[in-house]
Amino acid sequence: MAKEEVKVTRKYQITIPESIRSEFGIKIGDKLVIKTDEGRIIVEAPERISDPVEYLWNLSEKPINIDAVKLVEKSLPKALPPLKKPKQTKGM
């Protein structure tokens, strides 16, 4: 377990030491999770998803049988106002 001392600035900011940033792959703009536990402040790097597609496919334990066409057909009458017939113009 790495342990380094850091200083809190006037804006209550700290700098994460380079050795810890590189160990956890922390980059500029990354978000970190800060929590407390029994008088300790804990800073965690969120779990990184290496393959987002694989992650999404595995969210459900079993396959879901969805009829997408039926869902769209059911939602259309509610989502769209009735169509108005175009006015006929004389001379055309």
C-alpha positions as CSV (number, residue, x, y, z in Angstrom):
1,M,0.0,0.0,0.0
2,A,1.5,3.3,-1.1
3,K,1.4,6.2,1.4
4,E,2.4,9.7,0.7
5,E,1.8,13.0,2.5
6,V,0.1,15.8,0.5
7,K,-0.7,19.4,1.4
8,V,-4.2,21.0,1.3
9,T,-4.3,24.3,-0.6
10,R,-6.4,27.4,0.2
11,K,-9.1,26.0,-2.0
12,Y,-9.1,22.7,-0.2
13,Q,-7.4,20.9,-3.1
14,I,-4.8,18.3,-3.0
15,T,-2.4,17.0,-5.6
16,I,-2.3,13.2,-6.2
17,P,1.3,12.1,-6.3
18,E,2.6,11.0,-9.7
19,S,3.4,7.5,-8.5
20,I,-0.3,7.0,-7.4
21,R,-1.7,8.6,-10.5
22,S,0.3,6.3,-12.8
23,E,-0.5,3.2,-10.7
24,F,-4.2,3.8,-11.1
25,G,-4.2,5.4,-14.5
26,I,-5.6,8.7,-13.3
27,K,-5.7,11.4,-16.1
28,I,-6.6,15.1,-16.1
29,G,-10.4,15.3,-16.1
30,D,-11.0,11.9,-14.6
31,K,-13.6,11.8,-11.8
32,L,-12.8,10.2,-8.5
33,V,-15.0,8.9,-5.7
34,I,-14.4,10.4,-2.2
35,K,-15.9,8.8,0.9
36,T,-15.3,8.4,4.6
37,D,-15.0,5.3,6.7
38,E,-14.3,5.2,10.4
39,G,-12.4,8.6,10.5
40,R,-10.6,8.0,7.2
41,I,-10.9,9.8,3.9
42,I,-10.9,7.4,1.0
43,V,-10.3,8.4,-2.6
44,E,-11.2,5.8,-5.2
45,A,-10.7,5.6,-8.9
46,P,-14.0,4.3,-10.4
47,E,-13.8,0.9,-12.1
48,R,-12.9,1.3,-15.8
49,I,-14.8,-0.5,-18.4
50,S,-12.4,-1.9,-20.9
51,D,-15.1,-3.1,-23.4
52,P,-18.3,-1.1,-23.2
53,V,-20.2,-3.3,-25.6
54,E,-19.4,-6.4,-23.6
55,Y,-20.3,-4.7,-20.4
56,L,-23.7,-3.6,-21.8
57,W,-24.4,-7.1,-23.2
58,N,-23.8,-8.6,-19.7
59,L,-26.0,-6.3,-17.7
60,S,-28.8,-8.7,-17.8
61,E,-28.3,-12.3,-16.6
62,K,-30.7,-13.8,-19.1
63,P,-31.6,-12.7,-22.7
64,I,-34.6,-10.4,-23.0
65,N,-37.2,-11.2,-25.8
66,I,-38.4,-7.9,-27.1
67,D,-40.4,-7.3,-30.2
68,A,-39.0,-3.9,-31.2
69,V,-41.4,-3.4,-34.1
70,K,-44.5,-4.0,-31.9
71,L,-43.1,-1.5,-29.3
72,V,-42.7,1.2,-32.0
73,E,-46.1,0.5,-33.5
74,K,-47.7,0.8,-30.0
75,S,-46.0,4.1,-29.3
76,L,-46.6,5.9,-32.7
77,P,-50.3,6.8,-32.2
78,K,-49.5,8.3,-28.8
79,A,-46.4,10.1,-29.8
80,L,-47.5,11.6,-33.1
81,P,-50.5,13.9,-33.6
82,P,-53.0,12.8,-36.3
83,L,-51.9,13.7,-39.8
84,K,-53.9,16.5,-41.6
85,K,-54.7,16.1,-45.3
86,P,-53.0,18.8,-47.4
87,K,-55.4,21.5,-48.8
88,Q,-56.1,21.2,-52.5
89,T,-55.1,24.3,-54.5
90,K,-57.0,25.3,-57.6
91,G,-55.2,25.2,-60.9
92,M,-53.0,22.2,-60.2
